[in-house]
Amino acid sequence: MSRSTTRDHSGADRTSFSDDITNKIIAELEAGRFPWVQPWGTPSAKAQLAMPNNASTGRTYSGINVLILWGEVFEKGYSGQSWLTYRQAAALGGHVREGERGTTVVYADRFIPDDAKRRAAQSGGEARAIPFLKRFTVFNTDQIDGLPDDIATAAPPPPPGTIEPRVEALIKATGIDFRIGGNRAFYSPSQDYVQVPPPAGFFEPRNWHRTALHECGHAVGHPSRLNRDLTGSFGSRKYAFEELVALSGQSGCELSGQSGATRSEL
């Protein structure tokens, strides 16, 4: 998990950071968003075009940080323009969800060292200010659980009829903590909840239903349910086995009609 960083950097690092940001913006302009990478995009982004702000201090971000954070909101489909460092989130009683990646922003300013002030006072000259740059890692409030209600953001519910009624009923009947929002589809074994991006973000409605049922298939393996081994790391045999189990469960629901639709309908 990335935590907030506050390290000073040299001029070379400032140049490197500027190059990184420039390359990122160019890549965003040139790269396409291909459906075979993931079955959802970002048309579900609901955040108003407002100035990004720090949810703890209330201060708005400025300079290149505005473009950086706007780009993240657009790309990830976040529902708000508020951000926090890891420590700020913890101080407010929240916690960054496992697996979430932060966004690097920068604070640039100048300061006069005490030695320079003393020398200037002795010589009658003018103390020279030294530029400095600090990087911080921030997280959108959509990435953080447990925040106070007046700070937390929540994605708007899908319009009525977006989710096939019997699929919705099936998910509710499982009793699984099922959340809609963000830009990642996953099941968190440690916190026992499923999260799937909003249906509006998927290129085809059937892909939302398939993804939702697949993640619910993982949740069924929780110790309080079927007690499957969910400890496999990505690429391991345990991980592959669990993926096959969830995939077969998803397919079974689709084919049997328990999801309220056939493969061709979803």
Beta strands, then each sheet from edge to edge (+ up, - down):
strand 1: 53-54
strand 2: 82-85
strand 3: 95-96
strand 4: 103-111
strand 5: 130-140
strand 6: 144-145
strand 7: 177-180
strand 8: 186-188
strand 9: 193-196
sheet 1: 1+ 2+ 5- 4+
sheet 2: 3+ 6-
sheet 3: 7+ 9+ 8-
end
